[in-house]
């Protein structure tokens, strides 16, 4: 029997695909019945196995795609938007996402060009361009395939404090600039995307603003955790791992881990490592070669976090940032 969550007239039907996804044990999406309409919150992966699991889950819940009234996206990452087009082939329904998600899920040519140029500039300045040749090849393939990859419909733009189908929209940037929470205050349920996971790591990922400058993603992520912690919540429905209670305890653990990550970066610099690549290999070893983009995002993000908090300084040396401890 599949677990369902019900309170008053509201109900959640979890679709939890229990397969390893990187370091995570599942990829999740949810059917949310508010008593008047049915929303699909996130849309998983665009893979044959996930598609089969998705349809089997609907069948087990005695639900069909024809019953779904709208799609709500917590953010634009591929493990959250995968079956949007599959659903739209069967039934044309509204798709909602944060306004910053729209150029991302539409794979806009100008956005993809800006993304490529931002990472080219950023990786040069942090001295790690030689490590990321595969990422640029992937971005080039994405550009060529953009028409096939894009969500094949208009997307309704959401912003902080909007409301959609009884759910309050709360901006929660850091993991991505377009990350949002959906919160039902009547039953105290949060659909949290990748902001907080139970006993698993999720990270701030470097990205850029409208001026193509590096966003303070770790600071944003920390502030989003503070915001989330203050929301009176019973059940958390995350994008990975199982739903859970007592979200404030998990957030406290996450905030503590963030402090430790910053301290590790500061200690590496204090021990004489001043450039990004040396720090990355010191902290993560062979993971730099196997999880290159994620590790570099983590190291760059926490270096900048430490600079912002006055614990490190940085200066440009021969076109690359180097770091020092502020004593």
C-alpha positions in Angstrom: 0.0 0.0 0.0 1.4 3.4 -1.0 1.7 6.0 1.7 -0.6 8.9 1.3 -0.8 12.0 3.5 -4.3 13.4 4.3 -5.5 16.3 6.5 -8.9 17.8 6.3 -9.8 17.9 2.6 -6.1 18.0 1.5 -4.1 15.0 0.3 -0.6 14.3 -1.0 0.2 11.3 -3.2 4.0 10.9 -3.1 5.8 9.6 -6.2 9.2 8.5 -4.7 11.4 6.8 -7.3 13.8 4.9 -5.0 16.9 4.7 -7.2 20.3 6.1 -6.5 20.7 9.6 -8.0 24.2 10.7 -7.3 24.5 10.6 -3.5 20.8 10.7 -3.1 18.5 7.7 -2.7 15.4 8.9 -4.6 13.9 11.4 -7.0 10.5 12.7 -5.9 7.5 14.4 -7.2 4.1 14.8 -5.7 0.4 14.9 -6.6 -1.2 17.5 -4.3 -5.0 17.5 -4.0 -6.3 20.7 -2.3 -9.9 19.5 -2.3 -10.7 21.2 -5.6 -7.9 20.6 -8.0 -4.9 18.3 -8.5 -1.4 19.7 -8.9 1.7 17.8 -10.0 4.6 19.3 -8.0 7.8 18.7 -9.9 8.0 16.2 -12.7 11.1 14.0 -12.1 13.4 12.6 -14.7 13.0 12.2 -18.4 14.2 8.6 -18.5 12.3 5.4 -19.5 12.5 3.9 -16.0 11.2 7.0 -14.3 8.4 7.4 -16.9 7.4 3.8 -16.3 7.5 4.3 -12.5 5.5 7.5 -12.8 2.7 5.9 -14.8 2.6 2.9 -12.5 2.3 5.2 -9.5 -0.6 7.0 -11.1 -2.3 3.7 -11.7 -1.8 2.6 -8.1 -3.3 5.8 -6.9 -6.2 5.4 -9.4 -5.2 8.7 -10.9 -4.7 9.5 -14.6 -2.9 12.5 -16.3 -6.4 13.7 -17.3 -7.0 14.3 -13.6 -4.0 16.7 -13.2 -5.0 20.4 -13.5 -1.6 22.1 -13.3 2.1 21.5 -12.9 4.1 23.5 -10.3 7.9 23.5 -10.4 10.2 24.2 -7.4 13.1 24.9 -9.7 14.5 24.2 -13.2 16.9 21.3 -12.7 16.5 18.3 -15.0 15.5 16.0 -12.2 12.5 18.2 -11.4 11.1 19.0 -14.9 11.8 15.7 -16.8 8.2 14.6 -17.6 6.6 18.1 -18.1 6.4 17.6 -21.8 5.2 14.0 -21.4 2.2 15.3 -19.4 1.5 18.1 -21.8 1.3 15.7 -24.7 -1.6 14.1 -23.0 -3.3 17.2 -21.5 -2.6 20.9 -22.1 -2.5 22.4 -18.6 -0.8 25.4 -17.0 2.8 25.1 -15.9 4.0 27.4 -13.1 7.5 28.3 -12.1 9.5 31.2 -10.7 10.1 33.9 -13.2 13.9 33.2 -13.2 13.1 29.6 -14.2 11.4 30.6 -17.4 14.5 31.3 -19.6 16.1 28.2 -18.1 13.3 25.7 -18.8 12.8 27.3 -22.3 16.5 27.0 -23.0 16.5 30.5 -24.4 19.3 31.2 -26.8 20.4 34.4 -25.1 20.3 32.7 -21.6 22.4 29.8 -22.8 24.9 32.1 -24.4 25.2 34.2 -21.2 25.6 31.0 -19.1 28.4 29.8 -21.3 30.2 33.2 -21.2 29.7 33.5 -17.4 31.3 30.1 -16.7 34.1 30.7 -19.1 34.9 34.0 -17.3 34.4 32.5 -13.8 36.5 29.3 -14.3 39.3 31.4 -15.8 39.3 33.8 -12.9 39.3 30.9 -10.4 42.1 29.1 -12.3 40.2 25.9 -13.0 39.4 26.2 -16.7 41.5 23.1 -17.6 39.4 20.9 -15.3 36.0 21.7 -16.9 36.4 21.0 -20.7 33.7 18.4 -20.5 31.2 20.8 -19.0 31.7 23.2 -21.9 31.2 20.4 -24.4 28.0 19.5 -22.6 26.8 23.2 -22.7 27.6 23.2 -26.4 25.4 20.1 -27.0 22.7 21.6 -24.9 22.7 24.7 -27.1 22.4 22.6 -30.2 19.5 20.5 -28.7 17.7 23.4 -27.1 14.5 23.2 -29.2 14.1 19.5 -28.2 14.9 20.1 -24.5 12.7 23.1 -23.8 9.3 22.9 -22.1 6.9 23.0 -25.0 4.5 25.5 -23.5 4.3 28.9 -22.0 5.2 29.0 -18.3 3.3 31.1 -15.8 5.7 33.3 -13.8 5.6 33.2 -10.0 7.3 35.4 -7.5 7.6 35.7 -3.8 4.3 35.9 -1.9 2.2 34.8 -4.9 -0.4 32.2 -4.3 -1.4 29.3 -6.6 -4.1 26.8 -5.9 -4.0 27.7 -2.2 -0.2 27.3 -1.9 1.9 30.2 -0.9 5.0 30.9 -3.0 8.2 31.6 -1.0 11.5 32.4 -2.8 14.3 30.2 -1.5 17.4 30.9 -3.7 20.8 29.3 -3.2 20.5 25.8 -4.6 19.4 27.7 -7.8 18.3 31.3 -8.3 14.8 30.2 -9.2 14.2 27.9 -6.2 10.8 28.3 -4.5 8.9 26.6 -1.7 5.2 25.9 -1.9 3.5 26.1 1.5 -0.1 25.3 2.5 -0.7 27.2 5.8 -4.0 25.5 6.4 -2.3 22.1 6.9 1.3 23.3 7.5 2.8 21.4 4.6 5.9 22.5 2.7 7.0 21.3 -0.7 10.6 22.2 -0.4 12.4 21.1 -3.6 16.1 20.7 -2.9 16.4 23.2 -0.1 16.3 20.7 2.8 16.6 17.0 2.6 16.4 14.4 5.4 19.9 13.1 6.3 21.4 14.0 2.9 23.4 16.8 1.5 22.2 19.4 -0.9 24.3 22.4 -2.0 24.4 25.9 -3.1 25.4 25.9 -6.8 27.1 28.9 -8.3 25.1 30.9 -10.8 24.9 34.4 -12.2 22.7 37.5 -11.9 21.3 39.8 -14.6 24.7 41.5 -14.9 26.5 38.1 -15.4 28.2 38.5 -12.0 28.6 35.7 -9.5 25.7 35.4 -7.1 26.4 35.0 -3.4 24.8 31.6 -3.5 26.0 30.2 -0.1 24.8 33.4 1.6 21.5 33.1 -0.3 21.2 29.4 0.7 21.8 30.2 4.4 19.2 32.9 4.3 16.7 30.6 2.6 17.3 28.0 5.4 16.6 30.7 8.0 13.4 31.6 6.2 12.3 28.0 5.9 13.0 27.3 9.6 10.6 30.0 10.6 7.7 28.6 8.7 5.4 26.6 11.0 5.5 23.2 9.3 4.3 19.7 10.0 5.3 17.7 6.9 8.2 18.5 4.6 7.9 17.1 1.1 11.4 17.3 -0.4 12.7 16.7 -3.9 14.8 13.7 -2.8 14.8 11.3 0.2 11.6 10.7 2.2 9.1 13.2 3.6 9.9 14.1 7.2 8.7 15.9 10.3 10.6 18.4 12.6 12.1 20.3 9.7 13.8 22.8 12.1 16.1 20.1 13.4 17.2 19.1 10.0 17.8 22.8 9.1 19.9 23.3 12.3 22.1 20.3 11.2 22.4 21.8 7.7 23.4 25.3 9.1 26.0 23.6 11.4 27.5 21.7 8.4 27.7 25.0 6.5 29.7 26.6 9.3 32.0 23.5 9.2 32.5 23.8 5.5 33.5 27.4 5.7 35.9 26.6 8.5 37.5 23.9 6.3 38.1 26.3 3.5 39.6 28.9 5.9 41.9 26.3 7.4 43.1 25.2 4.0 44.0 28.9 3.2 45.6 29.3 6.6 47.8 26.3 5.7 49.2 28.0 2.7 46.8 27.0 -0.1 45.8 30.2 -1.9 44.2 29.1 -5.2 40.9 27.4 -5.9 42.3 24.2 -7.5 44.8 23.5 -4.7 42.1 24.0 -2.1 39.6 21.8 -4.0 42.1 18.9 -4.2 43.1 19.3 -0.5 39.4 19.1 0.6 37.9 16.7 -1.9 40.8 14.7 -3.4 39.7 12.5 -6.3 36.2 13.8 -6.2 37.5 16.9 -8.0 38.0 14.6 -11.1 34.7 12.7 -10.8 32.4 15.4 -9.6 34.2 18.4 -11.0 31.4 21.0 -11.4 29.8 20.3 -8.1 33.1 20.3 -6.2 34.3 23.6 -7.8 30.9 25.1 -7.2 31.2 24.2 -3.5 34.7 25.5 -3.1 34.2 28.7 -5.0 30.9 29.3 -3.2 32.5 28.9 0.3 35.6 30.9 -0.6 33.3 33.8 -1.5 31.1 33.2 1.6 34.2 33.5 3.8 35.2 36.7 2.0 31.8 38.1 2.5 31.9 37.3 6.2 35.3 39.0 6.6 37.3 35.8 7.2 39.2 35.7 3.9 40.5 38.4 1.5 41.1 37.9 -2.2 43.2 39.6 -4.8 43.8 39.1 -8.5 47.2 37.7 -9.4 48.0 37.2 -13.1 44.3 37.0 -13.9 43.3 34.6 -11.1 41.9 35.0 -7.7 44.1 34.1 -4.7 43.0 34.1 -1.1 44.4 35.0 2.3 43.2 34.7 5.8 42.3 37.9 7.5 43.9 37.9 11.0 
